[in-house]
Every structure is written in C-alpha cells, then in structure tokens.
C-alpha cells in the first residue's frame, strides 16, 4: 500500500447513470469530484434499462440533456398491463407525457460527456477494497490495475456502485430482501417482422415476454419461462429466447442476429440507511427492484438529483450539515414505494392461482373505471407523483414537484440549468438577493404566488401575495430542506 492521495471534497464510486449524474451536478456547482470505476471502460452498448420516464426526463431537461436523449429513441403514450389495464401517459401534466424507449447506454453517453466537459476526474480500473471514516472525512483504499492499493481521502463518499456495492459492504449496511423472479432472459436482436407498436408485452400460461424497439433496427427482448428457472450462469442461446417469445406473444417476429444474450435474476432489496456518517448510497447500491414499470434506473437518477445540490450547499457553507439527513427522509420512502409498486405489478403479472387472477382482473377493472386510481398509478410509475415531507406549518406547495412553467425569460427547467435555486415572483416584484442566492425569475402569467424552487425541481418555500420584506426574510435562512 502506498501513501494517501490529497483530499477530495467528494468521491463518487461507480460510473453508471446515478454516479455520472451526481458527479456532473457537483462539478456544475464548482465542487471538485473524483469518480472511481472498477471496470476499465464503463460505457457499453449493452445494458438492461431501456425506459426513461417523465420525471427523469424533467431532471435531464434541467441539465440540457432531455432533447438530445429524445433524439436517440422512440416514445410511447400508452402502457398496457395484464391485457385489460391501459394507462394513458399522454395525460401526464408534464412536458414529457410519454415513456422514452432508449437503451441505458445512450443515457450514460450523454451524462459521461457532460461530466468530462465539466472537469470530473475519472479513474477507471479502481476497485474499492477498504473504507474508514472519522468526523472529518473518509479514507478509501483503492486497488488499481497494477494491484497497488492507494488510500484516497475525501470529505464525503457516495456509493453508486450497483447492487453488489463494495461501499455498502464496507459501511456494514445490510441489503434485506428477496429474489422476486429467479430467472429472466434479456436479448438485443433484429426482427424480420416489425411489431405493431414500440412496446409489445404479454403473458400466456407459464411464459411472459416483452419486446421494445430502440428505433434503430434493434429490439430489446425480455422474458421468463416459469418452467425453466435456472442459475444466472446457465447458457442462453437465441433458440430459447425465440421459444419464450412465441409462447408469450404467439410469434417471435423472425428473430435473428442477437448481439447480446444475458440471463439474470431480479431482486427486491433496500438498505435501511441511505446515509452512514459521511458515506451515502444511491441507485442500485441502495435499492433494487423488479423490472416491472421500468423504474430502477429512473429512481437512481432521481436519488442523484436529490443528493447533489445538498452536498454542494453544505460544502460551500450555505447550508447546515443537517441538510444531508434529508436525503434519507426524502428518498428512502420513494425507494420503498417503488419496491412495493413494481413488486405488486410483477406478482400480478405472474399470477397463476384463481384467487390472484381474480385480484388482477379486479385491479384492472377498478383502474380503468376510476380516474383517480388510474391517475395515481400513472403518477407513481412516471415518478411525477412523489412529494417530499414538509415542515409543520409550511405552505401547501412545499415539498411538491414543480412542473415546467412559462417565465418571462423562458421556461423554468431552462432556468434550473445552472444548478441554482430559482425564485419565481409575480410580475413587477423586484427582490434583491444575497450573494450566491437564487436566480430571480417572474411568472409569465398573472400568478401571485412566490415560489423558491430547489435545484432538483421541488418547492423549498412558497407564499401567497408575499411582499419584498417577507421574501428577503425567507432567503436569509440557510436551507434546511
């Protein structure tokens, strides 16, 4: 082991989507950040995730990345579940009322380019083999490609290193849960016959299959065969993928030329604590879900959006260290809710006994007939329906997501691209702000509510018909949420 590398404000471990977005956000705020990745080259054209939901697209829009990402895939405005249940994404109150079908590597490509452009230091072939922390910082023992172990010192460390997280293990966090599906298959293939829609999903008997179009001639296939559940390492060939697809969908669409075949199992797990001292867990290191609803990568990206501005505010002395505790209180309940909803969907999809099938039929009938039930399901799956807890006595808007809104200068999510708070006031109301304070914008409409929007697009403070003095008083308080 060699000596200690000079201190870093933040070290992020793992260069998947979660780690990349977080590192880029910290760099945007002027915080030097080092990103460690154990693999020699992270970006690959092979990845499991393929769907980007509305709330994630809003977060990417606040970083100028949504429109470039839209150009890489196809969109769908309807989700069909259990043959009977239809969810109309086109009704979502968002600039992005749809699900974007694009491979995860396209998300990573854009986020990696952003991080590099902002000066994030990447260290590939760097494996975390030890961790110690004290009141002032964290020591990470990192083994390089030549086997040498170097200790890196940081004020804070974020483990975004996936479901086998070395950081999570090093801080002693358990990862309780179960394997919800023991054997899933994935493949990227070409098809001789084109399916009718961008997304084709069905289950029949003991088989389930889904085909999603990437829009470039390649299709992602996912499926399972209840009667053939084997270990992840068991060989997989295209004939097995064809068989499962035919059983579930009635045809394999002339499947050929697989560029990737993979077998894996799907767990439902969540750590009890997202924060352990100066160490944080995010993305798959903190929670893993069933693939139902395509919420895994999306939830991790929103973890990063929540944590990044808080770390920056504390490191710059603009917020008390206690602000970092709100990462647990805000994001852990969301992860738990995603676990519950995605797990419920997959269990209903796999229903075999008559009682569960009756429940599935009832759920579909109620959701189709009752708009509030359907809207709640849409809000959860898309991510736009979550709100964060607000202090007692807060304005009704505090903790809620802010949809994109028209401002005199443009759009809200364009105004958020600097990584700062944005204060939106009624027309004509001029408010002086302290140095390093929020950007000041005005509603394009005649709205009278004043809203302070956090960098992640949630309301930090709001007031109806507030005067300049009241707004100035609110801005002098260091943010604690």
Protein Blocks (a to p, Z undefined) as FASTA:
>chain_A
ZZdddddfbacehjafklmmmmmmmmmnopacddddfbfblbacbdfblcdcfklmmmmm
mnopmmmmmmmmccdfbdceehlaccdfklpccfblccddddfklmmmmmmmmmmmnopa
cdehiacfbdcddfkbccdddddfkopacddddfbdcdfebjklfklmmnopacedddfb
fbdcddddddfbdcfblbdcddehjbccddddehnopacdddddfklccdfklccdfklm
mmmmmmmnopahhpahifbdcdddddddddfblbghjaccehjlloccdfehplmmmmmm
mmmmmmmmmmmmmmnopacfklmmmmmmmmmmmmmmmmmmmmmmmmmmmpmbfklmmmmm
mmmmmmmmmmklmmmmmmmmnopmpccdddehiafkgopacdddddfklcfklmmmnopa
cddddehiacdddehiacddddfblcfbdcdddfkopafbdcehiafklmmmmmmpccfZ
Z
